[in-house]
Amino acid sequence: EVALRLYRNMQGVELALYAFDGFYKSPAGFDPVTDRFLFPGLRSIGGSVRAPVGPGVLYAEFAYWDSRDDRDGTDPLVENGENRYLRGYEWEAARNFTVGLQYYVEQMHDHDAYLANLPPNSPRADEFRHVISTRLTALLLNQNLKLSWFSYYTPDNADFYARSEVHYKIDDRWSVGIGVNWFDNGDDEPYADLGQFRHNNNIFGMLRYTFASGI
């Protein structure tokens, strides 16, 4: 794999260009002969901009994904290429209270070819997939208590994930936390990206001890 990043800061505006040639990081293909999942070839280029706007920071990104093993979109067992768009804004809404909003879109390449070659009774993916995410963070008690919320919502099929957490720093070494992972799908789709985990909702806790070693 080869990756390249070029970036520059111009009067407080961060600009960057990206390039990558390698493979999908998660299984994006399947070989019916060997009955094994595959990691198809992937080539991508993209760019990003990040700038202070008003009380916060506005950012945007674009990426072009070239699925090298299915460039015409006719192989139903390999992911099609995509355009990916991201826009977000983060600001301190009140003292020690930060709000982050993000809008993300995936646009499938060759969607008509994908539909024409899709096996019967297979789940169908839309050409566009929209995702809205929200992140809220509050610091209290001299910033020793941290309250956080992160949610991920897809309006196309009401797919939803939320993670909330309370973290308290007892002293310089000890800290405790408790949180919830919650999955749901409003359209009750059995193979939804997030809703398929709705029976795996959970509560978690942690106890952390930090120390310095003399080694």
Secondary structure by P-SEA (a helix, b strand, c coil): cbbbbbbbbcccbbbbbbbbbcccccccccccccccccccbbbbcccbbbbbccccccbbbbbbbbccccccccccccccbbbbbbbbccccccccbbbbbbbbbbbbcaaaaaaaaccccccccccbbbbbbbbbbbbcccccbbbbbbbbbbcccccbbbbbbcccccccccccccbbbbbbbccccccccccccccccccccbbbbbbbbcc
